[in-house]
């Protein structure tokens, strides 16, 4: 699968972001773009296998990080 060409992301100095003090939105978009690119390229590295967030925590997975439950990709939220 080939991804479409990327359009440039909004810069943090873009007025519609700064007017509301939303620099965090621009930073989130940058991180989201990097994550989607890593997912598409299969570059997530070795993921820990855990049944749930508590088990993932015990294995050192941080909140917001990926782990897997068998063949299901999970994100630790608690």
C-alpha positions in Angstrom: 0.0 0.0 0.0 1.3 3.4 -0.9 0.4 6.4 1.2 -0.6 9.6 -0.5 1.9 12.4 -0.6 1.9 14.4 2.6 0.7 17.9 2.8 2.7 20.1 5.1 1.4 20.3 8.7 0.3 23.6 10.2 3.1 25.4 12.0 2.7 26.3 15.6 2.8 30.0 14.6 -0.4 29.6 12.4 -2.8 32.3 13.6 -5.8 30.0 14.0 -3.8 27.9 16.4 -2.3 30.8 18.3 -5.5 32.8 18.6 -6.9 30.3 21.1 -3.5 29.4 22.6 -3.7 26.0 20.8 0.0 25.2 20.3 -0.7 21.9 21.9 -3.0 21.0 18.9 -0.2 21.6 16.4 2.2 19.5 18.6 -0.4 16.8 18.7 -0.8 16.8 14.9 3.0 16.5 14.5 3.0 13.5 16.8 0.0 11.9 15.2 1.6 12.3 11.7 4.7 10.5 13.0 2.7 7.7 14.5 0.6 7.1 11.4 3.8 7.1 9.3 5.4 4.5 11.7 2.3 2.4 11.6 2.2 2.5 7.8 5.8 1.6 7.6 5.6 -1.2 10.2 8.2 0.6 12.3 6.7 0.2 15.8 9.5 -2.0 17.0 9.0 -4.9 19.4 5.8 -4.5 21.4 5.2 -6.1 24.8 2.4 -8.6 24.9 -0.1 -7.9 27.8 -3.7 -8.8 28.5 -4.7 -5.4 29.7 -3.4 -2.0 30.9 -2.6 -3.3 34.3 -0.4 -6.1 32.9 1.2 -3.6 30.4 2.0 -1.3 33.3 3.7 -4.2 35.1 5.8 -4.7 32.1 6.9 -1.1 31.9 4.6 0.2 29.2 3.9 3.9 29.9 0.5 5.6 29.5 0.0 6.5 25.8 2.4 3.8 24.7 1.6 0.8 22.5 1.5 -2.8 23.5 -0.2 -5.8 22.0 -2.8 -8.4 23.2 -2.1 -11.3 20.9 -2.5 -9.8 17.4 -4.4 -6.7 18.6 -2.6 -3.4 18.9 -3.5 -1.6 22.2 -2.7 1.8 23.7 -2.2 2.0 27.4 -4.7 4.6 28.8 -4.6 4.0 32.5 
